[in-house]
Amino acid sequence: MEWRVRAIRGATTVEENTVEAMTEAVQELLDELEKLNQIDPEQIISATFSVTRDLDAIFPAAIARQRPHWENVPLLDVQQMYVEGSLERCIRFLIHINLPASQTKIYHPYLRGAKNLRPDLGCAPATPAASGVII
């Protein structure tokens, strides 16, 4: 079987800067990622989480590391660049994963208040463009 490295993006928001709120949101986001893309965490190469400057109750990577089969995934947390007027209390991820070359559809989960960040991606599959490049 031929494999390709692919990237999956996603984001969500939380109502408040608490461990409980962030844990619930990250779990929901990663549940959606795994369900929609039918992935095995063992295929994940690495994941980078970013949070807006108003979130500091817990690292999203610490939440992800508690999931089954995520304990060996290289994880990184960073603070999202602040831009005045941008979405507040937002958690994003960029995940690199090995997928079968035959899997051409990728779903990018954008949940809660983050749905408006990328309406072109929000849980719609990214499919090969005319050039053969996956968008």
C-alpha positions in Angstrom: 0.0 0.0 0.0 1.3 3.5 -0.9 1.2 6.2 1.8 1.3 10.0 1.8 2.0 12.6 4.4 -1.1 14.8 4.7 -2.0 17.8 6.9 -5.3 18.2 8.7 -6.4 21.5 10.3 -9.1 22.2 12.8 -10.2 24.6 15.4 -12.7 25.2 18.2 -13.5 27.8 20.8 -14.2 27.7 24.6 -16.6 29.8 26.7 -14.1 30.3 29.5 -10.4 29.9 30.3 -10.7 26.8 32.6 -9.2 23.4 32.6 -12.7 21.8 32.3 -13.8 24.0 29.4 -10.6 23.5 27.5 -10.5 19.7 28.1 -14.1 19.4 26.9 -13.4 21.4 23.7 -10.1 19.6 22.8 -11.6 16.2 23.4 -14.6 17.1 21.2 -12.3 18.4 18.5 -10.1 15.4 18.5 -13.1 13.0 18.6 -14.4 14.7 15.5 -11.0 14.5 13.8 -10.7 10.8 14.4 -14.4 10.0 13.6 -14.6 12.0 10.3 -11.3 10.9 9.0 -11.3 7.3 10.3 -7.7 7.7 11.4 -5.6 5.6 13.8 -3.6 7.8 16.1 -0.6 5.5 15.4 -0.5 7.1 11.9 0.0 10.6 13.3 3.4 12.1 12.7 3.0 15.1 14.9 0.5 17.7 16.1 0.8 21.4 16.8 -1.8 23.1 18.9 -2.1 26.9 19.1 -4.2 28.9 21.5 -5.1 32.5 21.6 -3.4 34.6 24.3 -6.5 34.5 26.5 -6.2 30.8 27.1 -3.6 29.6 29.6 -5.4 27.1 32.0 -3.9 24.0 30.4 -1.9 22.9 27.4 -4.0 21.3 24.7 -1.2 18.8 24.1 -1.5 17.6 27.7 -5.2 16.9 27.0 -4.4 15.1 23.7 -1.6 13.0 25.4 -4.3 11.4 27.7 -6.2 10.0 24.7 -5.7 6.3 23.8 -2.7 5.8 21.5 -1.7 9.5 21.6 1.0 9.0 24.3 3.8 8.6 21.7 2.6 11.3 19.3 5.0 14.3 19.2 2.9 17.2 20.4 3.7 21.0 20.6 1.8 23.9 22.0 2.3 27.5 20.8 0.5 30.8 21.3 -1.4 32.1 18.3 -0.2 35.4 17.0 -2.5 38.2 18.3 -4.4 40.2 15.7 -6.8 42.9 16.9 -10.4 41.8 16.4 -9.6 38.2 15.8 -11.5 35.3 17.3 -11.1 35.0 21.1 -10.6 31.8 23.2 -9.7 29.7 20.2 -7.8 26.5 20.0 -6.4 25.4 16.7 -4.4 22.3 15.5 -2.3 21.3 12.5 -1.7 17.6 12.4 0.6 15.8 10.0 -0.4 12.2 9.4 0.5 9.2 7.2 -2.6 8.2 5.2 -3.1 5.7 2.4 -2.6 7.4 -1.0 -6.1 6.1 -1.9 -7.7 8.3 0.9 -8.3 11.4 -1.1 -10.9 13.0 1.2 -9.8 14.8 4.3 -12.2 16.4 6.8 -11.0 19.5 8.7 -13.2 19.9 11.8 -14.0 23.5 12.7 -16.4 23.5 15.6 -18.3 25.9 17.8 -17.3 29.6 17.3 -14.5 28.5 15.0 -16.9 27.4 12.3 -16.7 30.8 10.7 -12.9 30.8 10.5 -12.8 28.6 7.4 -16.3 28.0 6.1 -14.7 26.5 3.0 -13.1 23.8 5.1 -15.5 23.3 8.0 -16.2 19.5 7.9 -16.3 19.5 4.2 -13.9 17.2 2.5 -10.8 18.6 0.9 -10.5 16.8 -2.4 -8.0 16.8 -5.2 -8.1 19.9 -7.3 -7.8 19.8 -11.1 -4.0 20.0 -10.7 -4.0 16.9 -8.5 -2.9 18.9 -5.5 -4.9 18.4 -2.3 -6.3 21.6 -0.9 
